Amino acid sequence: MAELSVATTPEFDFETEIDRRGTHSSKWDTLESGFGVPLEDGLAMWTADSDYRTAPCVIDAVRAQADHGVFGYFTDFGPYHSAIQWWMRERHGWEIDTDWILTSQGLGNAIALSVSLWSDPGDPVVIFTPVYHEFAIKIRKTGRVPLECPLRRDGDRYELDLEDAQSRLTGQEKLLIWCSPQNPSGRIWSAEELRAVAEFAARNDLILVSDEVHHDFIYPGQKFIPMDVAAPEHRDRTVTLTAASKTFNIAGMKTGNFIIPDPTLRSAMQGRLRSMDYTPNLLGLKMTTAAYSPAGAAWVDAQLAHLQGNIAAFDAAVNAIPGVHSLPLAATYLAWVDFSGTGMTYEEVDRRVRKEARIAPSPGPGFGPGGETFMRFNLATTRARVIEAGNRLQQAFADLQ
Ligand SMILES: Cc1ncc(COP(=O)(O)O)c(C=O)c1O
């Protein structure tokens, strides 16, 4: 497989192999129990966290707090809110008011809280599939029913089919959960598409929760637009979810945000959070505040260059296997790979990937209708591991060459 010469920034290190086994890493320490992949030489390529260290400015913030040595109750979320405001303006051209921000224990938590607040048990909740599997899981766990509206695959792209979605609605829906940029397809939505979704929500009187956690992984030539920028006229029903968790690999801090311009929606969620005694956590806030800064931005840019190289290396390897196709990514570090051209059953593909290649990806069927023949591979790791994964996959499907 050809080595790639995509530049990475020398002052930041994405190439040192860090052994995460035995560190309580859910990505690595479940290889055997969750995937039947040997811990010894297996490759964890499923859940969306990264294998490299976070930005030096973020580590420094933790060090400063550790040096202080006191981790008691704390107050003054001003710097945290200002850092978020700065990041949204600088990186996403989105002007937000700091009053709009509420903090959750990560976005999985924010999704579950949204479902439980803005729908009732038994309600259908609208999602567009294939999509981040936890949407449907959270909807089911809170006693609601996922109403799965398939995206239409058109070659390498997924397209919205709002007419089809409209025909599936029962009239009982109160909530739509949207993913932008889209996990797992790595699709970025245009302003026109975002407006169409917001209008669909308005037409059907749905609260629109837009999960934008992958918004910092945008590749050259692509433009990400926040829902609130594309459709400000529907702000009275829009709730945006953001976090530094993916961007800076700090998901273990369990810190994410609702950004809610509408005072009625916001005070409802604030009431829910207060009633359950949710409080933001000290290190999550300190780390995010440090991350959303010029130093953090420089690290993210270097990370993006590294990821571009990883994506190119991985795609070159898997696309050389007859019948296997990795969809081009406009965003995210999650390769969405279609094995349908191999003519094999999903079980056989799964056996080869887990048992022969010794790789644990996210199984495509979990992402709902449209994911049946796919697997999702997390490429946020060292280049060496990505190349190793490509080689192993080529060997596992060598009989197709
Ligand atoms: C689209 C999407 N939303 C939410 C999450 C979960 O975010 P958090 O780690 O902040 O709970 C993920 C994690 O993979 C994700 O891909």
PDBQT file of the ligand as one rigid body, heavy atoms in Angstrom, charges set to zero:
ROOT
HETATM    1  C1  LIG A 501     -23.501  12.361  16.405  1.00  0.00    +0.000 C 
HETATM    2  C2  LIG A 501     -23.059  12.085  17.813  1.00  0.00    +0.000 A 
HETATM    3  N1  LIG A 501     -23.717  12.641  18.840  1.00  0.00    +0.000 NA
HETATM    4  C3  LIG A 501     -23.353  12.433  20.120  1.00  0.00    +0.000 A 
HETATM    5  C4  LIG A 501     -22.294  11.613  20.438  1.00  0.00    +0.000 A 
HETATM    6  C5  LIG A 501     -21.944  11.394  21.873  1.00  0.00    +0.000 C 
HETATM    7  O1  LIG A 501     -21.287  12.494  22.362  1.00  0.00    +0.000 OA
HETATM    8  P1  LIG A 501     -20.769  12.582  23.876  1.00  0.00    +0.000 P 
HETATM    9  O2  LIG A 501     -19.486  11.821  23.936  1.00  0.00    +0.000 OA
HETATM   10  O3  LIG A 501     -20.572  14.043  24.107  1.00  0.00    +0.000 OA
HETATM   11  O4  LIG A 501     -21.809  11.963  24.734  1.00  0.00    +0.000 OA
HETATM   12  C6  LIG A 501     -21.579  10.994  19.403  1.00  0.00    +0.000 A 
HETATM   13  C7  LIG A 501     -20.473  10.080  19.710  1.00  0.00    +0.000 C 
HETATM   14  O5  LIG A 501     -20.021   9.320  18.889  1.00  0.00    +0.000 OA
HETATM   15  C8  LIG A 501     -21.956  11.248  18.056  1.00  0.00    +0.000 A 
HETATM   16  O6  LIG A 501     -21.292  10.714  17.033  1.00  0.00    +0.000 OA
ENDROOT
TORSDOF 0
